[in-house]
Amino acid sequence: MKRDIYDEDHEAFRASVKEFVDRSVLPHTEEHIAAKALPREFWLEAGKQGLLGLEVPEQYGGAEAGDFRFNAILQEELAKVGAAYPTCHGIHADITAPYIVELGTEEQKQRWLPGVVSGEILLGIGMTEPSGGSDLAALKTTAVRDGDSWVINGSKTFITNGYSGDLFVTAVRTDPEKGPKGITLFGIEATAEGFSRGRKLDKVGMEESDTAELFFENVRVTDAEIIGELNMGFIHMMQKLPQERLGCAVANVAHAKQILTETIQYAKERQAFGAPIGTFQHNKFLLADLVTRIEVAEAYIDKCVLAHSEKRLTAIDAAKAKWYSSQVQSEVLDHCVQLHGGYGFMNEYRVARAWRDARVTKIWAGSNEIMKELIGRDLGL
């Protein structure tokens, strides 16, 4: 079916993103995989093209698009290259930057946002801890008041952009007696004394994404680094998670759709028993099934994107989009591997990499089980 949420301005933006991808991303994908990270050149070029500031006001160098459909288009086009690209970009521009834009002080905005837009300041978000996983209320990293300063100790793990990031919006416990109501967000720069990071984590997939542990050993910050209100960090995170989950959903479907398109072409060309494998009834029916699943998922995600652009997306609908899109993505890509036969298990084939990359999408941004728990609670169960 023809998608109807994008107009001429959106499609013109899509064309400019495609040009950036063709020129600055596709020729370097093997280098990114080998380095297990996106180089600073990627970020600086994206900044020059105006692709890092869609959420940032013009006075700080951003585009201030005010329409999440532009964000979604950017995520889709990056996802066609590989699942790690919208992940790294999304963490920087769509997930972390809004905390500074919407909750930061004027001094913080002037200090950080121009570099965020240009690609000179790479962002990450420090939520997940080794012992907590999806349970953000159970975090153990602490900030203790010491005169005019706060002293932070603890660690974070599975942090996207963690190895090369310059600034991390970090959730820490400032009042141990208040549970979720005792968490505060701090902007911690990588140059802070006592801040360190571990090695790039060796993941099953998403090799282009640098993921690392972060360590805080007596890191000293002041109230000038508090983002949002003291002890309101948990509420701030809950308010921002729907956009993160919607971004994941957009990328999930676009990623699977691209690999399915390539698999259909492979099924037309690959011969077995004297005929293209796509002409065998089982494969023909399977591909019909997969195309339908993708289009149905895409239709729901498009509806969510439009709702979010109009400030109508609920946390529950975002949870539905996140878990369902990742489930469809996983199932579709598993079938795509099977249709490629032995070649589907070779890392030199995009389908194999895509299959590995997709597995984590059912875990991060809140596991699918947590998403269903949220939906179930909304049903009164």
C-alpha positions in Angstrom: 0.0 0.0 0.0 1.1 3.6 -0.6 2.3 5.3 2.5 0.5 8.5 3.1 2.1 10.2 6.1 5.0 11.9 4.1 4.6 15.0 1.9 6.9 16.6 -0.7 9.1 18.3 2.0 9.6 14.9 3.7 10.5 13.2 0.5 12.9 15.9 -0.5 14.6 15.4 2.9 14.7 11.7 2.2 16.5 12.3 -1.0 19.1 14.4 0.8 19.6 11.7 3.4 20.1 9.1 0.6 22.7 11.3 -0.9 24.6 11.5 2.4 24.3 7.7 2.8 25.6 7.0 -0.7 28.5 9.4 -0.4 29.6 9.2 3.2 28.3 5.8 4.6 28.1 3.0 2.1 31.7 3.3 0.8 33.0 2.9 4.4 30.8 0.2 6.0 33.6 -2.5 6.0 35.9 0.0 7.7 33.2 0.7 10.4 32.8 -3.0 11.0 36.5 -3.5 11.3 36.9 -0.6 13.7 33.8 -1.6 15.7 32.8 2.1 15.7 31.7 5.0 13.6 34.6 7.4 13.1 34.5 11.1 14.0 34.4 11.8 10.3 31.0 10.2 10.1 29.6 12.5 12.8 31.3 15.7 11.4 29.9 15.0 8.0 26.5 14.3 9.3 26.7 17.6 11.2 27.7 19.5 8.0 24.6 18.0 6.3 22.3 19.2 9.2 21.5 15.6 10.2 22.3 15.9 13.9 20.2 18.8 15.0 16.6 18.0 14.0 15.6 18.2 17.7 17.8 21.3 18.4 16.5 24.9 18.2 18.0 27.1 15.5 19.7 29.5 17.9 22.1 26.7 18.8 22.7 25.6 15.2 19.9 23.0 14.9 17.1 22.6 12.4 14.3 22.6 15.0 12.2 20.5 12.6 9.4 20.0 15.1 8.1 17.1 13.1 9.2 13.6 14.1 8.5 12.4 10.5 11.9 13.9 9.5 13.5 11.9 12.3 11.8 8.8 11.1 12.9 9.2 7.5 16.5 9.6 8.7 16.2 6.5 10.8 14.7 4.5 7.9 17.5 5.5 5.4 20.2 4.6 7.9 18.6 1.3 8.8 18.7 0.3 5.1 22.5 0.3 5.4 22.7 -1.6 8.7 20.9 -1.7 12.0 23.8 -0.1 13.9 23.6 3.2 12.1 20.2 4.4 13.2 21.1 3.1 16.7 24.2 5.2 17.1 22.7 8.2 15.4 19.4 7.8 17.3 21.1 7.7 20.7 23.0 10.9 19.9 20.3 13.0 18.1 16.8 11.6 19.0 17.3 10.1 22.5 20.0 12.1 24.4 19.9 15.5 22.8 16.2 16.1 23.7 17.1 15.9 27.4 19.4 18.9 27.0 17.0 20.7 24.7 13.9 20.3 26.9 15.4 20.1 30.4 18.8 21.8 30.2 19.6 25.3 31.5 20.4 28.1 29.1 24.1 27.7 30.1 24.0 24.0 29.4 22.4 24.5 26.0 25.0 27.1 25.0 27.8 24.9 26.3 26.8 21.7 24.6 24.3 22.0 21.9 26.4 23.7 19.1 28.9 20.8 19.4 26.1 18.3 19.4 24.8 19.7 16.1 28.2 19.9 14.5 29.3 16.4 15.6 32.1 17.7 17.7 30.3 16.5 20.9 29.1 12.9 20.7 26.3 12.0 23.1 25.5 8.8 25.0 23.0 8.1 27.7 24.0 6.3 30.9 20.9 4.4 32.1 21.6 0.6 32.2 23.7 -0.9 35.0 25.3 -4.3 35.3 22.9 -5.5 37.9 19.7 -3.7 36.8 19.0 -4.2 33.1 15.5 -2.9 32.3 14.8 -2.0 35.9 15.9 1.6 35.9 14.5 2.3 39.3 17.0 -0.1 40.8 20.1 1.8 39.7 23.1 1.9 42.2 25.3 4.6 40.8 25.3 7.3 43.5 25.9 11.0 43.8 26.7 12.2 47.3 26.6 15.9 48.2 30.0 17.3 49.3 29.9 21.0 49.9 29.1 22.7 46.6 29.8 19.5 44.6 28.4 16.1 44.0 30.7 13.0 44.1 29.6 10.3 41.7 30.6 6.6 42.0 29.3 3.6 40.1 29.2 2.2 36.6 27.0 1.8 33.5 27.1 -0.9 30.9 25.9 -1.6 27.3 26.3 2.1 26.5 26.0 2.9 22.8 28.6 5.5 21.7 30.2 4.6 25.1 33.7 4.2 23.8 33.9 7.4 21.7 31.3 9.6 23.4 32.1 13.1 24.8 29.1 13.7 27.0 26.8 11.3 28.8 23.4 12.1 30.3 23.7 9.9 33.3 21.1 8.7 35.8 22.4 8.5 39.4 20.9 8.1 42.8 20.9 11.3 44.8 18.6 10.2 47.6 18.8 6.5 48.5 15.7 6.7 50.7 13.3 7.8 48.0 13.6 4.9 45.5 12.6 6.1 42.0 11.9 9.5 43.4 15.6 9.9 44.4 17.2 9.7 40.9 18.8 12.7 39.2 20.3 13.2 35.7 23.7 14.7 35.3 25.6 15.7 32.2 29.0 14.1 32.7 31.8 15.0 30.2 34.3 12.3 29.3 37.1 14.7 30.4 36.0 14.7 34.0 38.5 13.4 36.5 37.6 10.0 37.7 35.6 9.1 34.6 36.8 6.1 32.6 35.5 3.5 30.2 36.2 -0.1 29.5 37.0 -1.8 26.2 34.6 -1.9 23.3 32.3 -4.8 24.2 32.4 -7.8 21.9 28.8 -8.2 20.8 27.0 -10.8 18.7 26.0 -8.2 16.2 25.8 -4.4 15.7 29.6 -4.4 15.1 29.6 -0.8 13.7 28.3 0.4 17.1 30.9 1.1 19.8 29.4 -0.1 23.0 31.3 0.1 26.3 31.1 0.2 30.1 31.4 3.5 31.9 33.0 3.9 35.3 32.7 6.7 37.8 35.3 6.9 40.6 34.8 10.0 42.7 33.8 12.0 39.7 33.1 15.5 41.0 30.4 17.7 39.4 28.3 20.6 40.5 24.7 21.7 40.3 25.6 23.2 36.9 25.7 19.6 35.5 22.2 18.6 36.8 19.9 18.2 33.8 16.2 18.7 34.7 15.2 18.8 38.4 16.9 17.3 41.4 15.4 13.8 42.2 13.1 13.9 39.1 15.4 11.9 36.8 13.2 8.8 36.8 10.2 10.8 35.7 12.3 12.6 33.1 13.4 9.2 31.7 9.9 7.8 31.6 8.7 10.8 29.7 11.4 10.4 27.1 11.3 6.6 26.6 8.3 6.6 24.2 10.3 8.5 21.6 13.3 6.1 22.0 11.0 3.1 21.6 9.3 4.6 18.5 12.7 5.3 17.0 13.6 1.7 17.6 10.4 0.5 15.9 10.9 2.7 12.8 14.5 1.3 12.4 13.4 -2.3 13.0 10.8 -2.3 10.3 12.9 -0.4 7.7 15.9 -2.7 8.4 13.9 -5.9 7.9 12.1 -4.5 4.9 15.3 -3.7 3.1 16.8 -7.2 3.7 13.5 -8.8 2.6 13.6 -6.7 -0.6 17.1 -8.1 -1.3 15.9 -11.6 -0.4 13.1 -11.4 -2.9 15.5 -10.5 -5.6 17.8 -13.3 -4.6 14.8 -15.7 -4.8 14.2 -14.6 -8.4 17.9 -15.2 -9.4 18.9 -18.2 -7.4 18.3 -21.5 -9.3 17.6 -24.9 -7.9 16.3 -27.9 -9.7 16.1 -25.9 -12.9 14.0 -23.1 -11.6 14.3 -19.9 -9.5 13.7 -20.8 -5.9 11.1 -18.1 -5.6 8.8 -20.0 -7.9 8.5 -23.0 -5.5 5.1 -22.8 -3.9 6.4 -22.9 -0.3 8.8 -20.1 -0.9 6.3 -18.1 -2.9 3.8 -18.4 -0.1 6.4 -17.6 2.5 7.5 -14.4 0.8 3.9 -13.4 0.4 3.5 -13.9 4.2 6.6 -11.9 5.0 5.8 -8.9 2.8 2.3 -8.7 4.3 3.8 -8.8 7.9 6.2 -6.0 7.0 3.5 -3.8 5.5 1.1 -4.4 8.4 3.8 -3.5 10.9 4.9 -0.5 8.8 1.3 0.8 8.7 1.0 0.7 12.5 4.5 2.3 13.0 3.5 5.1 10.5 0.4 5.7 12.5 2.5 6.0 15.6 5.0 8.4 13.9 2.2 10.6 12.9 0.7 10.6 16.4 4.0 11.4 17.9 4.5 14.3 15.4 1.2 15.6 16.7 2.1 15.0 20.4 -0.5 12.3 20.7 1.6 9.1 21.0 1.0 7.3 24.3 3.7 5.3 26.2 1.5 2.2 25.8 1.3 2.6 22.0 5.0 3.2 21.9 5.5 -0.1 23.8 3.3 -1.9 21.3 5.3 -0.5 18.4 8.6 -1.5 20.0 7.9 -5.1 20.9 5.9 -5.9 17.8 8.3 -4.4 15.3 11.3 -6.2 16.9 9.4 -9.5 16.8 8.4 -9.1 13.2 11.9 -8.0 12.3 13.4 -11.1 14.0 11.0 -13.5 12.3 11.3 -12.0 8.9 15.1 -12.0 9.0 15.2 -15.6 10.2 13.2 -16.6 7.2 15.4 -14.5 4.9 18.5 -16.4 6.2 16.7 -19.7 5.5 15.9 -18.7 2.0 19.5 -17.9 1.3 20.5 -21.4 2.4 24.1 -21.9 3.3 25.0 -18.5 2.0 22.7 -17.0 4.6 25.1 -18.2 7.3 28.1 -16.5 5.8 29.1 -13.1 7.4 30.0 -11.7 3.9 26.3 -11.7 3.1 24.2 -8.8 4.4 21.4 -11.1 5.4 23.6 -12.9 7.9 24.8 -9.7 9.5 21.2 -8.3 9.6 20.0 -11.5 11.3 22.7 -11.1 14.0 22.1 -7.4 14.4 18.4 -7.8 14.9 18.5 -10.1 17.9 19.2 -7.3 20.4 16.2 -5.3 19.4 13.9 -7.6 21.5 16.1 -6.8 24.5 17.1 -3.1 24.5 15.0 0.0 25.2 13.1 -2.2 27.6 12.8 -5.9 26.8 9.8 -7.2 25.0 8.6 -8.8 28.2 8.7 -5.4 29.9 6.7 -3.9 27.0 4.0 -6.6 27.4 4.0 -6.0 31.1 3.3 -2.3 30.5 0.5 -3.1 28.0 -1.0 -5.7 30.4 -1.1 -3.2 33.2 -2.9 -0.7 30.9 -5.5 -3.4 30.4 -6.1 -3.4 34.1 -4.5 -6.8 34.6 
